Amino acid sequence: MINSIGAFFFLLGLFIGYKWRPLRLVDTIIKINFLQSIAVDDDRVKKIIKLSNVIFIIGIIGIIVSFMLMGFMPMFASDPFLAKFFKGQYQAPYQRVAFLYRTSRQMVELFIPLMVLEIFLKPKFKNIALVLIAIILIAVSLNRGAIAGGALVAIAIAVGLKKKNMPFWTFLILVFITYGAGSAIYYIVLQFSGDSEIGKLGTGDNIFEAIAYGAPDILDQLGFLSAYIKSGSHLTYGLTFVGGLIPFNFPWNPAIYTLTILNDINDVSEIASGGLRLPVSIWGYVSFGWLGVAVVPFISAFFTGYITKKVKTVLQNISADKNGYVTFFMAYFMYSNIAMIFTNFLYLSIYMLPAFIIYYLLIKYSNNTIKLN
């Protein structure tokens, strides 16, 4: 019932937002004019690529330094599951380098799509080597989604600009296979390594069970709602929306809050989990009751519809060339990171800050406002 009502108001908000007149605050923050200018400005495109390469390399160095300072890599730790989430004995060394590690990871993951697009345009050994190093560093951190996610985004951009049926359907099949393999990655690693610690990651008895284990969202949601009702159904009044702005185990951080409710404990430092993926309707329910089930999805979808329309106006006339690739990438960058404060306001986080800084650095540098020596 919660998800059905939430879905109805989400669709309503999506439609109204798409039809809405200009919103000056939103337009000022997401900088649609900047995106429009990239498609017709070769010099600006070159500067964006140059600065992006510098940031990408700094990010790779930052991850390597972080692993050295922590003294472990999650994949090769004695307990990979705890190490992946930096819990238990891995929490203290992680906290010493948390800002460096998270920022560096974000710098790398943000620009993998653009690096792959550069390879599509003009293969260079340097770019291929950098992308491979980045993927290896992400893989040893055991973060499945980011391993192939950047490459898939790049392929999606290239396929989208080609506007041909065969590449489109081939890409959909590739996505299906990639996400299936991603969900079963621990099972696949176990078959080759025989590592009993990897086997603790919920791999199942066969690859199909492993895929199901990889995305247990519905069971998690039912378990959370049951625990929430049992705990007294106390409303959060939106505190979890801003709880992620305070780092580490702040009780109103969405991830910490879901684990606390689900496990009926106050200290989640020993629980090897990054929290539950709850739909916007359930967040509305725990925040403001049944009113929230309608209002929170509506607001999220309203901004989604509005910003989608803005992005569409930029993308519908670009070409499958360097300017088109970079314009599409920057539109994706903006939509996935900057627009999040409107479309996904339920998960405001301190870790969103680097993306904002990078976005506005790209704008300033491409406008010749700042120099890169």
C-alpha positions in Angstrom: 0.0 0.0 0.0 2.8 2.4 0.9 4.6 1.8 -2.4 1.4 1.9 -4.5 0.3 5.3 -3.0 3.9 6.6 -3.3 4.1 5.5 -7.0 0.8 7.3 -7.8 2.0 10.6 -6.3 5.5 10.1 -7.8 4.0 9.9 -11.3 1.8 12.9 -10.6 4.8 14.9 -9.5 6.8 13.8 -12.5 4.1 15.0 -14.9 3.5 18.4 -13.2 7.3 19.0 -12.8 7.8 18.4 -16.5 5.2 20.9 -17.4 6.2 23.6 -14.8 7.4 27.1 -15.6 11.0 28.0 -15.0 12.3 27.8 -11.4 15.1 30.4 -11.0 16.7 28.7 -8.0 17.0 25.3 -9.7 18.3 26.8 -13.0 20.9 28.9 -11.1 22.3 25.9 -9.3 22.3 23.3 -12.1 23.7 25.8 -14.7 21.8 24.7 -17.8 23.4 27.5 -19.8 26.8 26.0 -19.2 25.7 22.7 -20.6 24.3 24.4 -23.7 27.5 26.3 -24.4 29.7 23.1 -24.3 28.1 21.7 -27.5 29.3 24.6 -29.6 32.6 25.6 -28.0 35.7 23.5 -28.9 38.0 25.4 -26.6 35.7 24.8 -23.6 35.5 21.1 -24.4 39.3 20.8 -24.4 39.6 22.6 -21.1 37.0 20.3 -19.5 38.9 17.2 -20.7 42.3 18.6 -19.5 41.0 19.4 -16.0 39.1 16.1 -15.8 42.3 14.2 -16.6 44.2 16.0 -13.8 41.4 15.3 -11.3 41.2 11.6 -12.3 44.9 11.1 -11.8 44.8 12.9 -8.4 42.0 10.6 -7.4 43.9 7.4 -8.3 46.9 8.6 -6.3 44.6 9.4 -3.4 43.1 5.9 -3.3 46.6 4.3 -3.4 47.8 6.5 -0.6 44.6 5.8 1.4 45.2 2.0 1.1 48.8 2.5 2.2 47.8 4.5 5.2 45.0 2.2 6.2 47.3 -0.8 5.9 44.8 -3.0 4.1 42.7 -3.5 0.9 39.2 -4.9 1.5 39.5 -7.8 -1.0 42.7 -9.0 0.7 41.8 -8.3 4.3 41.3 -11.2 6.8 37.6 -10.4 6.9 36.7 -8.9 3.5 33.0 -8.3 4.5 33.8 -6.2 7.5 36.6 -4.5 5.6 34.3 -3.5 2.7 32.2 -1.5 5.0 35.1 -0.4 7.3 33.5 -1.9 10.4 35.0 -3.6 13.4 38.8 -3.6 13.5 38.8 -1.8 10.2 36.9 1.3 11.3 39.7 3.1 13.2 42.3 3.0 10.3 39.6 4.0 7.9 38.5 7.0 9.9 42.0 8.4 9.8 41.8 8.7 6.0 38.0 8.7 5.4 37.9 12.1 3.8 40.9 11.4 1.6 39.6 8.0 0.6 36.0 8.9 -0.1 37.0 12.1 -2.0 39.5 10.2 -4.1 37.1 7.4 -4.8 34.5 10.0 -5.9 37.0 11.8 -8.1 37.8 8.6 -9.9 34.3 7.3 -10.2 33.0 10.6 -11.5 35.3 10.7 -14.4 35.6 7.1 -15.5 32.8 7.6 -18.1 34.7 10.6 -19.7 38.0 8.7 -19.7 36.3 5.8 -21.5 34.7 8.2 -24.0 38.1 9.6 -24.7 39.3 6.1 -25.5 36.3 5.7 -27.9 37.3 9.0 -29.6 41.1 8.4 -29.8 42.6 5.4 -28.0 45.8 6.3 -26.1 47.9 4.0 -24.0 47.9 6.5 -21.1 44.1 6.7 -20.9 43.6 2.9 -21.2 46.2 2.3 -18.5 44.6 4.9 -16.2 41.1 3.3 -16.6 42.4 -0.2 -15.9 44.2 1.0 -12.8 41.0 2.8 -11.6 38.9 -0.3 -12.2 41.4 -2.5 -10.3 41.4 -0.1 -7.3 37.6 -0.1 -7.2 37.5 -3.9 -7.6 39.8 -4.5 -4.6 37.5 -2.2 -2.5 34.7 -4.8 -3.2 32.3 -2.0 -4.4 30.5 -4.0 -7.2 28.4 -1.3 -8.8 31.2 1.1 -9.5 33.4 -1.6 -11.2 31.6 -1.5 -14.5 29.2 1.4 -13.9 31.4 4.1 -15.4 32.1 2.1 -18.6 28.4 1.4 -19.0 27.6 5.1 -18.7 30.2 5.8 -21.4 28.7 3.2 -23.7 25.2 4.5 -23.0 26.3 8.0 -24.1 27.9 6.7 -27.3 24.8 4.5 -28.1 22.4 7.3 -27.3 24.2 9.7 -29.7 24.4 7.1 -32.5 20.5 6.8 -32.5 20.5 3.4 -34.1 18.4 0.4 -33.1 21.0 -2.4 -33.2 23.5 -0.7 -30.8 20.6 0.2 -28.5 19.3 -3.4 -28.1 22.8 -4.7 -27.8 23.5 -2.3 -25.0 20.4 -3.4 -23.2 21.5 -7.0 -23.3 25.0 -5.9 -22.1 23.4 -4.0 -19.1 21.4 -7.1 -18.2 24.4 -9.4 -18.3 26.6 -6.9 -16.4 24.2 -6.2 -13.6 23.6 -10.0 -13.2 27.3 -10.6 -13.0 27.7 -7.7 -10.6 25.1 -9.2 -8.2 26.9 -12.6 -8.4 30.4 -11.2 -8.2 31.2 -12.8 -4.9 30.0 -16.2 -6.1 32.2 -15.8 -9.2 35.2 -14.8 -7.2 34.6 -17.8 -4.9 34.6 -20.2 -7.8 38.1 -19.1 -8.8 39.7 -18.4 -5.4 38.0 -20.8 -3.0 38.4 -18.2 -0.3 36.2 -19.2 2.6 35.9 -15.5 3.8 34.5 -14.5 0.4 32.0 -17.3 0.9 30.6 -15.5 3.9 29.2 -12.7 1.6 25.9 -14.5 0.9 26.8 -16.1 -2.4 24.1 -18.8 -2.5 24.5 -22.4 -3.9 24.4 -21.4 -7.5 24.7 -18.3 -9.7 20.9 -17.6 -9.7 20.7 -17.6 -5.9 23.8 -15.4 -5.9 22.1 -12.9 -8.1 19.1 -12.9 -5.8 21.4 -12.4 -2.8 23.0 -9.5 -4.5 19.8 -7.4 -4.4 17.6 -8.4 -1.5 15.7 -5.1 -1.5 12.2 -6.3 -1.1 13.0 -8.6 1.8 15.0 -5.8 3.4 12.1 -3.4 3.1 9.6 -5.8 4.6 12.0 -6.5 7.4 12.6 -2.8 8.0 8.9 -2.0 8.1 8.2 -4.9 10.5 11.1 -3.7 12.8 9.9 -0.1 12.5 6.4 -0.9 13.7 7.8 -3.1 16.5 10.0 -0.2 17.7 7.0 2.0 18.1 6.7 3.7 14.7 8.3 6.9 15.9 8.4 9.6 13.1 11.7 11.1 12.1 10.2 14.3 10.8 12.8 14.4 8.1 15.9 14.3 10.3 17.3 11.4 8.2 17.2 13.7 5.1 20.0 15.8 6.6 21.6 13.2 8.8 24.1 12.2 6.1 25.7 15.7 6.4 27.4 14.6 9.6 30.0 11.9 9.0 30.6 8.4 10.6 27.9 6.9 12.8 25.6 9.8 13.3 22.3 8.2 14.4 20.2 10.1 11.9 22.4 9.2 9.0 20.0 7.2 6.7 22.3 4.1 6.6 22.8 4.1 10.3 19.1 4.8 11.0 18.0 1.8 8.9 20.5 -0.6 10.5 19.6 0.7 14.0 15.9 0.0 13.5 16.3 -3.3 11.7 18.7 -4.7 14.3 17.1 -3.0 17.4 20.5 -1.8 18.7 22.2 1.5 19.2 25.8 0.6 18.1 26.0 -0.6 14.5 29.8 -0.3 14.3 30.1 -4.1 14.1 27.4 -4.7 11.5 28.9 -5.3 8.1 26.4 -3.3 6.0 26.1 0.0 4.3 22.5 0.3 5.2 19.2 -0.5 3.4 18.0 0.8 0.0 14.5 2.1 0.9 12.2 3.6 -1.7 11.1 7.2 -1.4 7.6 6.2 -0.3 8.9 4.4 2.8 11.2 7.3 3.7 8.1 9.5 3.5 6.2 7.1 5.7 8.8 6.9 8.5 9.3 10.7 8.3 5.7 12.0 8.3 3.4 9.0 8.3 0.8 8.6 5.5 1.0 12.3 4.6 4.7 11.7 3.8 3.9 8.7 1.6 2.2 11.2 -0.7 4.1 14.4 -0.3 7.8 13.2 -0.2 7.5 11.1 -3.5 5.6 14.0 -5.1 8.4 16.6 -4.3 11.2 14.3 -5.4 9.4 13.5 -8.7 8.4 17.1 -9.3 12.1 18.2 -9.4 13.0 15.0 -11.4 10.4 15.9 -14.1 11.5 19.6 -14.2 15.2 18.9 -14.5 14.7 16.0 -17.0 12.9 18.5 -19.3 15.9 20.9 -18.9 18.4 18.2 -19.7 16.4 17.0 -22.7 16.5 20.5 -24.3 20.3 20.3 -24.2 20.7 16.7 -25.4 18.2 16.5 -28.2 20.3 18.5 -30.7 23.9 17.4 -30.0 25.9 15.3 -32.4 28.0 12.1 -32.0 31.4 13.9 -31.9 33.8 15.1 -29.2 31.6 18.0 -28.3 28.5 15.9 -28.2 30.2 13.2 -26.0 31.5 15.8 -23.5 28.2 17.7 -23.4 26.3 14.5 -22.7 28.8 13.5 -20.0 28.5 16.9 -18.3 24.7 16.6 -18.5 24.9 13.2 -16.8 27.4 14.6 -14.3 25.1 17.4 -13.4 21.9 15.2 -13.3 23.6 12.5 -11.2 25.3 14.8 -8.7 24.2 18.4 -8.6 20.5 17.8 -9.3 20.5 15.3 -6.4 19.9 18.0 -3.9 16.5 18.5 -5.5 15.6 15.1 -6.9 17.0 12.9 -4.1 17.0 15.3 -1.1 16.3 12.3 1.1 20.0 11.4 1.0 21.9 14.7 1.5 25.4 13.8 2.4 28.7 15.5 3.2 30.2 13.3 0.5 28.2 15.2 -2.1 30.5 18.2 -1.6 33.4 17.1 -3.8 31.1 16.7 -6.8 29.8 20.3 -6.3 33.3 21.7 -6.0 34.5 19.8 -9.1 31.4 20.9 -11.1 32.0 24.6 -10.4 35.7 24.2 -10.9 35.0 22.9 -14.4 32.7 25.8 -15.1 35.2 28.4 -13.8 38.2 26.8 -15.6 36.3 26.5 -18.9 35.3 30.2 -18.6 38.9 31.2 -18.1 38.1 32.4 -14.6 40.8 30.2 -13.2 44.1 29.0 -14.7 45.6 25.5 -14.6 49.4 25.5 -14.8 
